[in-house]
């Protein structure tokens, strides 16, 4: 049977990339592949027979002593410890292919070196834009930013792109400079998978060879979601409460349109958003909601809104809304427009344009229930037809086959 090694900083569902790491591994286990994982030690990790080989825990937000911080800074740039421990795993178990997700900072690209010298073809899924932009997001306090595209990383420090911090931004600048000079990603990765065509194009614009980029969309298991097509009486945002998500623009637009808005999620600007909403009214914060409670909240909505003001990749919230039978209003930025068939499964507006968003919210509020229900059915049909786990599996198997992995007949 073929062997797959999965690499990710965390081995628990901390975020979307971590969930995808675990799901990808489980999909291939169900296909009959032998699998192994390599991650960082963490108290929340799911059990793994390979955990004895995991790298030492590193949390950048912790207040380490000064000497310890220097050691940690070195590991962020290139972790010899992670490379050594992965080498021990590879001494026991050689994979046919390795698939990395988020390995930045904690594991570092040292693990890619370890795989290349042993001849293991390695794929990385670009859940963000770190392979191009040192700050992941192509975003800072001035808005969307691509100043480093020409190679001048001093912009990173000048604009304090990482958490607004000069020392952290300087460390990431050094990290990126070392990685670029040594080619730690470009020489070690056989292929980069991007869940959106937008990310494929953006990475190519920043110099990645087009032939080493592959578009493989995210998926949703629609059969696990019970849709509710009857439109409710509120617009809904669910997700992280962060500046780049455009929620402040949404709150203002909802007040301008006179529509009820519910917001589900937590994040660093929650208190500021609550204060803004209190002044404007007609907004209800649901806090952290997950599982069936979140599904009920989505089913009860009239429309789901994704008002992003940064380069979103291929947000799963759109796919989940569709699976639950709801149309989506999305900002025309990043990979969002690829997921929305305007007038059929949702609507688009210029990112950051509160007046245009308010107009759309008012329009949706006035649409006949039968029209919104039909859009919800079209949305559900789209994910059930095109954005399925089987499509994902077929694309990944094709990619691995192209990299020379011998696939067992039963996995085709």
Kinemage of the C-alpha trace (Angstrom):
@kinemage 1
@onewidth
@group {chain A} dominant
@subgroup {mainchain}
@vectorlist {calphas} color= white
{ca unk a 1} P 0.000 0.000 0.000
{ca unk a 2} L 1.203 3.574 -0.637
{ca unk a 3} L 2.477 5.560 2.330
{ca unk a 4} L 1.570 9.187 3.130
{ca unk a 5} L 3.351 11.394 5.659
{ca unk a 6} L 1.355 14.464 6.790
{ca unk a 7} L 3.139 17.456 8.320
{ca unk a 8} L 1.560 20.331 10.247
{ca unk a 9} L 2.477 22.498 13.223
{ca unk a 10} L -0.457 21.265 15.297
{ca unk a 11} L -2.108 17.863 15.459
{ca unk a 12} L -5.492 19.102 16.639
{ca unk a 13} L -8.257 21.277 15.169
{ca unk a 14} L -6.876 24.684 16.093
{ca unk a 15} L -7.879 26.300 12.770
{ca unk a 16} L -8.920 25.544 9.219
{ca unk a 17} L -5.494 24.402 8.018
{ca unk a 18} L -5.114 22.090 11.009
{ca unk a 19} L -8.544 20.585 10.391
{ca unk a 20} L -7.605 20.024 6.750
{ca unk a 21} L -4.349 18.323 7.794
{ca unk a 22} L -6.281 15.839 9.933
{ca unk a 23} L -9.061 15.341 7.391
{ca unk a 24} L -6.598 14.763 4.537
{ca unk a 25} L -4.829 12.092 6.567
{ca unk a 26} L -8.088 10.376 7.487
{ca unk a 27} L -9.325 10.384 3.902
{ca unk a 28} L -6.244 8.491 2.790
{ca unk a 29} L -6.487 6.097 5.728
{ca unk a 30} L -10.012 5.259 4.536
{ca unk a 31} L -8.571 4.630 1.062
{ca unk a 32} L -6.289 2.006 2.556
{ca unk a 33} L -3.058 4.014 2.623
{ca unk a 34} L -0.556 3.702 5.440
{ca unk a 35} L -0.208 7.101 7.114
{ca unk a 36} L 2.030 8.845 9.604
{ca unk a 37} L 2.076 12.363 11.050
{ca unk a 38} L 4.754 14.810 12.085
{ca unk a 39} L 3.857 17.870 14.167
{ca unk a 40} L 4.849 19.850 17.243
{ca unk a 41} L 4.232 18.575 20.765
{ca unk a 42} L 1.132 20.218 22.226
{ca unk a 43} L -1.191 19.302 25.110
{ca unk a 44} L -4.254 19.527 22.847
{ca unk a 45} L -2.886 17.216 20.141
{ca unk a 46} L -4.969 14.239 19.099
{ca unk a 47} L -3.337 10.897 19.966
{ca unk a 48} L -0.807 9.689 17.421
{ca unk a 49} L 1.448 6.611 17.387
{ca unk a 50} L 4.145 8.930 16.000
{ca unk a 51} L 4.019 11.567 18.758
{ca unk a 52} L 7.318 10.429 20.315
{ca unk a 53} L 8.996 11.887 17.215
{ca unk a 54} L 7.176 15.240 17.330
{ca unk a 55} L 9.219 18.433 17.676
{ca unk a 56} L 9.363 20.338 20.946
{ca unk a 57} L 6.515 22.772 21.566
{ca unk a 58} L 7.140 26.363 20.525
{ca unk a 59} L 4.541 29.066 21.157
{ca unk a 60} L 5.601 32.492 19.909
{ca unk a 61} L 3.163 34.311 22.171
{ca unk a 62} L 4.618 32.953 25.422
{ca unk a 63} L 6.864 35.075 27.631
{ca unk a 64} L 10.105 33.053 27.530
{ca unk a 65} L 13.294 34.194 29.331
{ca unk a 66} L 15.691 36.260 27.160
{ca unk a 67} L 18.082 33.370 26.514
{ca unk a 68} L 15.233 31.077 25.628
{ca unk a 69} L 13.853 33.669 23.208
{ca unk a 70} L 17.132 33.615 21.277
{ca unk a 71} L 16.912 29.843 20.935
{ca unk a 72} L 13.301 30.125 19.819
{ca unk a 73} L 14.186 32.787 17.252
{ca unk a 74} L 16.736 30.432 15.721
{ca unk a 75} L 14.170 27.638 15.554
{ca unk a 76} L 11.689 29.933 13.811
{ca unk a 77} L 14.212 30.474 11.014
{ca unk a 78} L 15.502 26.901 10.756
{ca unk a 79} L 14.726 24.195 13.297
{ca unk a 80} L 17.570 21.674 13.432
{ca unk a 81} L 15.627 19.944 16.201
{ca unk a 82} L 12.573 19.376 13.964
{ca unk a 83} L 14.800 18.150 11.127
{ca unk a 84} L 16.602 15.732 13.444
{ca unk a 85} L 13.395 14.309 14.927
{ca unk a 86} L 11.782 13.916 11.529
{ca unk a 87} L 14.926 12.110 10.408
{ca unk a 88} L 14.425 9.570 13.188
{ca unk a 89} L 10.863 8.970 12.046
{ca unk a 90} L 12.063 8.526 8.454
{ca unk a 91} L 14.673 6.016 9.644
{ca unk a 92} L 11.785 3.817 10.799
{ca unk a 93} L 9.189 4.562 8.135
{ca unk a 94} L 9.785 5.862 4.615
{ca unk a 95} L 6.772 7.502 2.920
{ca unk a 96} L 6.047 7.467 -0.788
{ca unk a 97} L 4.878 11.088 -0.612
{ca unk a 98} L 4.753 13.820 2.022
{ca unk a 99} L 2.032 16.451 2.278
{ca unk a 100} L 2.696 19.566 4.352
{ca unk a 101} L 0.154 22.122 5.525
{ca unk a 102} L 1.149 24.908 7.953
{ca unk a 103} L 4.768 24.286 8.960
{ca unk a 104} L 5.952 27.911 9.174
{ca unk a 105} L 7.745 29.136 12.318
{ca unk a 106} L 7.101 26.078 14.488
{ca unk a 107} L 8.489 23.220 12.376
{ca unk a 108} L 10.174 25.502 9.811
{ca unk a 109} L 11.217 24.448 6.271
{ca unk a 110} L 14.054 22.416 7.786
{ca unk a 111} L 11.664 19.454 7.565
{ca unk a 112} L 11.480 19.933 3.795
{ca unk a 113} L 15.258 19.606 3.600
{ca unk a 114} L 15.039 16.314 5.506
{ca unk a 115} L 12.515 14.947 3.022
{ca unk a 116} L 14.376 16.094 -0.095
{ca unk a 117} L 17.684 14.490 0.870
{ca unk a 118} L 15.829 11.181 1.283
{ca unk a 119} L 14.133 11.511 -2.089
{ca unk a 120} L 10.572 11.899 -0.773
{ca unk a 121} L 8.422 14.061 -3.106
{ca unk a 122} L 6.743 16.755 -1.025
{ca unk a 123} L 3.550 18.743 -1.627
{ca unk a 124} L 2.450 21.783 0.378
{ca unk a 125} L -1.091 23.154 0.500
{ca unk a 126} L -1.046 26.960 0.494
{ca unk a 127} L -3.699 27.771 3.076
{ca unk a 128} L -2.318 31.323 3.082
{ca unk a 129} L 0.168 33.386 1.072
{ca unk a 130} L 3.268 32.803 3.226
{ca unk a 131} L 5.180 31.338 0.255
{ca unk a 132} L 5.045 34.810 -1.300
{ca unk a 133} L 4.347 37.313 1.487
{ca unk a 134} L 6.423 37.099 4.695
{ca unk a 135} L 3.380 38.341 6.636
{ca unk a 136} L 1.054 35.608 5.270
{ca unk a 137} L -1.844 37.895 4.396
{ca unk a 138} L -0.546 40.551 1.982
{ca unk a 139} L -2.151 42.911 4.478
{ca unk a 140} L -1.045 45.493 7.026
{ca unk a 141} L -2.461 48.613 8.681
{ca unk a 142} L -2.516 50.395 5.317
{ca unk a 143} L -4.733 47.701 3.760
{ca unk a 144} L -3.928 45.090 1.127
{ca unk a 145} L -0.171 45.271 0.495
{ca unk a 146} L 2.160 43.705 -2.087
{ca unk a 147} L 5.173 45.965 -1.523
{ca unk a 148} L 7.578 43.051 -0.989
{ca unk a 149} L 6.903 41.535 -4.406
{ca unk a 150} L 10.043 43.145 -5.833
{ca unk a 151} L 12.171 41.464 -3.162
{ca unk a 152} L 12.710 44.375 -0.752
{ca unk a 153} L 11.813 42.875 2.619
{ca unk a 154} L 12.539 46.110 4.507
{ca unk a 155} L 8.899 47.013 3.933
{ca unk a 156} L 8.096 44.338 6.508
{ca unk a 157} L 9.901 46.312 9.224
{ca unk a 158} L 8.951 49.745 7.944
{ca unk a 159} L 5.244 48.934 8.203
{ca unk a 160} L 5.561 46.539 11.183
{ca unk a 161} L 3.473 44.005 9.301
{ca unk a 162} L 3.536 41.293 12.003
{ca unk a 163} L 1.216 42.215 14.886
{ca unk a 164} L 2.373 45.845 14.615
{ca unk a 165} L 5.583 44.778 16.366
{ca unk a 166} L 9.036 45.979 15.306
{ca unk a 167} L 11.038 43.071 16.839
{ca unk a 168} L 8.656 40.365 15.571
{ca unk a 169} L 8.539 41.938 12.113
{ca unk a 170} L 12.343 42.103 12.090
{ca unk a 171} L 12.582 38.425 13.045
{ca unk a 172} L 10.188 37.417 10.273
{ca unk a 173} L 12.139 39.593 7.825
{ca unk a 174} L 15.332 37.677 8.722
{ca unk a 175} L 13.447 34.384 8.479
{ca unk a 176} L 12.168 35.209 5.000
{ca unk a 177} L 15.544 36.467 3.820
{ca unk a 178} L 17.281 33.235 4.882
{ca unk a 179} L 14.570 31.068 3.338
{ca unk a 180} L 14.748 32.941 0.037
{ca unk a 181} L 18.547 32.925 -0.189
{ca unk a 182} L 18.678 29.188 0.538
{ca unk a 183} L 15.592 28.401 -1.548
{ca unk a 184} L 14.182 26.285 1.255
{ca unk a 185} L 10.694 26.157 -0.215
{ca unk a 186} L 11.370 26.365 -3.932
{ca unk a 187} L 14.074 23.723 -4.080
{ca unk a 188} L 12.301 21.294 -1.752
{ca unk a 189} L 8.664 21.360 -2.870
{ca unk a 190} L 7.596 19.279 -5.845
{ca unk a 191} L 4.224 21.016 -5.992
{ca unk a 192} L 2.153 23.676 -4.234
{ca unk a 193} L -1.604 23.086 -3.997
{ca unk a 194} L -3.840 26.160 -3.872
{ca unk a 195} L -7.537 25.843 -2.946
{ca unk a 196} L -8.372 28.892 -5.094
{ca unk a 197} L -7.406 29.881 -8.623
{ca unk a 198} L -6.721 33.326 -7.210
{ca unk a 199} L -3.967 31.960 -4.958
{ca unk a 200} L -2.468 30.051 -7.909
{ca unk a 201} L -2.349 33.261 -9.923
{ca unk a 202} L -0.990 35.336 -7.043
{ca unk a 203} L 1.821 32.881 -6.285
{ca unk a 204} L 2.722 32.854 -9.980
{ca unk a 205} L 2.795 36.667 -9.980
{ca unk a 206} L 5.296 36.503 -7.124
{ca unk a 207} L 7.571 34.168 -9.056
{ca unk a 208} L 6.442 30.621 -8.396
{ca unk a 209} L 6.731 28.440 -11.545
{ca unk a 210} L 3.258 27.887 -12.958
{ca unk a 211} L 3.983 24.210 -13.661
{ca unk a 212} L 4.538 23.586 -9.942
{ca unk a 213} L 1.189 25.050 -8.914
{ca unk a 214} L -2.005 22.966 -8.796
{ca unk a 215} L -5.541 24.161 -8.095
{ca unk a 216} L -7.458 21.712 -5.884
{ca unk a 217} L -10.665 23.235 -4.441
{ca unk a 218} L -11.796 22.761 -0.870
{ca unk a 219} L -14.763 20.485 -0.328
{ca unk a 220} L -17.697 20.007 1.970
{ca unk a 221} L -19.489 16.749 2.755
{ca unk a 222} L -22.941 18.070 1.912
{ca unk a 223} L -24.597 14.818 2.989
{ca unk a 224} L -23.711 15.674 6.599
{ca unk a 225} L -25.625 18.980 6.440
{ca unk a 226} L -29.412 19.241 6.580
{ca unk a 227} L -30.435 22.278 4.510
{ca unk a 228} L -33.100 24.806 5.420
{ca unk a 229} L -34.275 26.683 2.345
{ca unk a 230} L -36.975 28.831 3.932
{ca unk a 231} L -35.467 32.323 4.388
{ca unk a 232} L -35.271 33.831 7.849
{ca unk a 233} L -35.342 37.491 8.883
{ca unk a 234} L -31.650 38.253 9.551
{ca unk a 235} L -28.323 38.420 7.755
{ca unk a 236} L -25.551 36.336 9.316
{ca unk a 237} L -21.785 36.515 9.558
{ca unk a 238} L -19.965 33.585 11.140
{ca unk a 239} L -16.222 33.319 11.570
{ca unk a 240} L -13.280 35.020 13.210
{ca unk a 241} L -13.732 38.595 14.412
{ca unk a 242} L -10.620 40.238 12.974
{ca unk a 243} L -10.043 43.562 11.149
{ca unk a 244} L -9.483 41.998 7.728
{ca unk a 245} L -12.865 40.269 7.814
{ca unk a 246} L -14.719 43.526 7.089
{ca unk a 247} L -17.232 43.131 9.918
{ca unk a 248} L -17.201 46.820 10.833
{ca unk a 249} L -18.217 47.603 7.249
{ca unk a 250} L -20.985 44.996 7.530
{ca unk a 251} L -22.331 46.451 10.794
{ca unk a 252} L -22.498 49.926 9.251
{ca unk a 253} L -24.123 48.570 6.065
{ca unk a 254} L -26.751 46.609 8.009
{ca unk a 255} L -27.673 49.734 9.976
{ca unk a 256} L -27.895 51.737 6.750
{ca unk a 257} L -30.099 49.097 5.109
{ca unk a 258} L -32.263 48.678 8.219
{ca unk a 259} L -31.802 44.897 8.365
{ca unk a 260} L -31.218 42.668 11.366
{ca unk a 261} L -27.707 41.237 11.644
{ca unk a 262} L -26.328 38.392 13.724
{ca unk a 263} L -22.628 37.785 14.247
{ca unk a 264} L -21.262 34.427 15.410
{ca unk a 265} L -17.635 34.062 16.438
{ca unk a 266} L -14.919 35.535 18.597
{ca unk a 267} L -11.682 37.368 17.910
{ca unk a 268} L -9.369 40.260 18.748
{ca unk a 269} L -11.759 43.090 17.788
{ca unk a 270} L -14.891 41.701 19.392
{ca unk a 271} L -15.209 44.446 22.008
{ca unk a 272} L -14.692 47.205 19.439
{ca unk a 273} L -17.342 45.646 17.211
{ca unk a 274} L -19.781 45.348 20.098
{ca unk a 275} L -19.272 49.024 20.934
{ca unk a 276} L -19.844 49.984 17.293
{ca unk a 277} L -22.964 47.848 17.063
{ca unk a 278} L -24.360 49.268 20.306
{ca unk a 279} L -24.322 52.748 18.804
{ca unk a 280} L -26.036 51.611 15.599
{ca unk a 281} L -28.435 48.940 16.924
{ca unk a 282} L -30.107 45.938 15.256
{ca unk a 283} L -27.053 43.665 15.742
{ca unk a 284} L -26.939 40.557 17.914
{ca unk a 285} L -23.670 38.861 18.880
{ca unk a 286} L -23.956 35.103 19.327
{ca unk a 287} L -20.441 34.464 20.644
{ca unk a 288} L -18.685 31.212 19.786
{ca unk a 289} L -21.103 28.806 18.088
{ca unk a 290} L -20.246 25.419 16.567
{ca unk a 291} L -21.785 22.127 15.477
{ca unk a 292} L -25.556 21.810 15.240
{ca unk a 293} L -26.096 25.126 17.024
{ca unk a 294} L -24.211 26.865 14.218
{ca unk a 295} L -26.128 24.893 11.597
{ca unk a 296} L -29.404 26.018 13.190
{ca unk a 297} L -28.220 29.626 13.149
{ca unk a 298} L -27.322 29.407 9.457
{ca unk a 299} L -30.587 27.668 8.540
{ca unk a 300} L -32.489 30.447 10.283
{ca unk a 301} L -30.771 33.200 8.278
{ca unk a 302} L -31.994 35.005 5.197
{ca unk a 303} L -28.480 35.275 3.757
{ca unk a 304} L -24.901 34.671 4.899
{ca unk a 305} L -22.470 37.560 4.387
{ca unk a 306} L -18.706 37.385 3.818
{ca unk a 307} L -17.533 41.032 3.755
{ca unk a 308} L -13.776 40.332 3.509
{ca unk a 309} L -11.264 43.143 3.056
{ca unk a 310} L -8.220 40.970 2.361
{ca unk a 311} L -7.233 38.192 -0.024
{ca unk a 312} L -9.438 35.355 1.182
{ca unk a 313} L -8.393 31.980 -0.210
{ca unk a 314} L -11.370 29.618 -0.573
{ca unk a 315} L -13.418 30.159 2.594
{ca unk a 316} L -15.150 27.077 3.913
{ca unk a 317} L -17.883 29.290 5.369
{ca unk a 318} L -19.241 29.779 1.835
{ca unk a 319} L -19.320 26.026 1.220
{ca unk a 320} L -20.965 25.378 4.592
{ca unk a 321} L -23.610 28.045 3.971
{ca unk a 322} L -24.356 26.474 0.586
{ca unk a 323} L -24.600 22.993 2.094
{ca unk a 324} L -27.151 24.390 4.554
{ca unk a 325} L -29.183 25.865 1.700
{ca unk a 326} L -28.340 29.546 2.073
{ca unk a 327} L -27.202 32.073 -0.548
{ca unk a 328} L -24.133 34.190 0.199
{ca unk a 329} L -23.300 37.868 -0.231
{ca unk a 330} L -19.529 38.019 -0.746
{ca unk a 331} L -16.907 40.700 -1.271
{ca unk a 332} L -15.327 40.728 -4.703
{ca unk a 333} L -11.790 39.975 -3.505
{ca unk a 334} L -9.407 37.013 -3.404
{ca unk a 335} L -10.964 33.626 -4.108
{ca unk a 336} L -14.509 34.556 -3.028
{ca unk a 337} L -15.833 35.405 -6.544
{ca unk a 338} L -14.867 31.888 -7.726
{ca unk a 339} L -17.422 30.416 -5.336
{ca unk a 340} L -20.385 32.700 -6.007
{ca unk a 341} L -22.537 32.492 -9.106
{ca unk a 342} L -24.066 35.944 -9.070
{ca unk a 343} L -27.838 35.910 -9.022
{ca unk a 344} L -27.854 32.102 -8.746
{ca unk a 345} L -26.119 31.216 -5.475
{ca unk a 346} L -25.475 34.709 -4.134
{ca unk a 347} L -24.309 38.239 -4.847
{ca unk a 348} L -20.997 40.121 -5.020
{ca unk a 349} L -20.045 43.670 -4.028
{ca unk a 350} L -16.772 45.640 -4.178
{ca unk a 351} L -14.696 44.860 -1.088
{ca unk a 352} L -14.883 47.625 1.495
{ca unk a 353} L -17.781 49.421 -0.228
{ca unk a 354} L -20.299 49.817 2.580
{ca unk a 355} L -22.841 51.634 0.411
{ca unk a 356} L -22.875 48.815 -2.148
{ca unk a 357} L -23.190 46.216 0.610
{ca unk a 358} L -26.073 48.136 2.202
{ca unk a 359} L -27.838 48.224 -1.149
{ca unk a 360} L -27.436 44.455 -1.553
{ca unk a 361} L -28.670 43.774 1.974
{ca unk a 362} L -31.753 45.878 1.297
{ca unk a 363} L -32.301 44.087 -2.020
{ca unk a 364} L -32.090 40.655 -0.376
{ca unk a 365} L -34.440 41.800 2.380
{ca unk a 366} L -36.997 42.604 -0.310
{ca unk a 367} L -36.661 39.446 -2.387
{ca unk a 368} L -39.563 37.008 -2.428
{ca unk a 369} L -39.081 33.970 -0.181
{ca unk a 370} L -39.492 31.661 -3.193
{ca unk a 371} L -36.582 33.395 -4.976
{ca unk a 372} L -34.269 33.065 -1.980
{ca unk a 373} L -35.274 29.427 -1.471
{ca unk a 374} L -34.463 28.726 -5.135
{ca unk a 375} L -31.036 30.351 -4.699
{ca unk a 376} L -30.441 28.212 -1.623
{ca unk a 377} L -31.281 25.077 -3.590
{ca unk a 378} L -28.913 26.135 -6.372
{ca unk a 379} L -26.186 26.698 -3.790
{ca unk a 380} L -26.744 23.293 -2.219
{ca unk a 381} L -26.753 21.623 -5.653
{ca unk a 382} L -23.448 23.326 -6.530
{ca unk a 383} L -21.515 21.915 -3.579
{ca unk a 384} L -23.183 18.508 -3.863
{ca unk a 385} L -22.197 18.341 -7.524
{ca unk a 386} L -18.807 20.041 -7.807
{ca unk a 387} L -17.175 20.634 -4.408
{ca unk a 388} L -17.227 17.098 -3.043
{ca unk a 389} L -14.779 14.930 -1.172
{ca unk a 390} L -14.589 12.614 -4.192
{ca unk a 391} L -13.487 15.479 -6.431
{ca unk a 392} L -10.809 16.323 -3.861
{ca unk a 393} L -9.637 12.716 -3.650
{ca unk a 394} L -9.483 12.321 -7.426
{ca unk a 395} L -7.441 15.515 -7.766
{ca unk a 396} L -5.000 14.512 -5.024
{ca unk a 397} L -4.571 10.992 -6.369
{ca unk a 398} L -3.863 12.453 -9.800
{ca unk a 399} L -1.271 14.795 -8.324
{ca unk a 400} L 0.471 12.034 -6.358
{ca unk a 401} L 0.458 9.829 -9.444
{ca unk a 402} L 2.110 12.639 -11.420
{ca unk a 403} L 4.829 12.761 -8.767
{ca unk a 404} L 5.619 9.102 -9.317
{ca unk a 405} L 3.684 7.509 -6.472
{ca unk a 406} L 2.560 3.986 -7.380
{ca unk a 407} L -1.116 3.816 -6.490
{ca unk a 408} L -2.763 0.561 -5.509
{ca unk a 409} L -5.692 -0.353 -7.794
{ca unk a 410} L -8.227 -0.157 -4.980
{ca unk a 411} L -7.454 3.508 -4.321
{ca unk a 412} L -8.370 4.709 -7.817
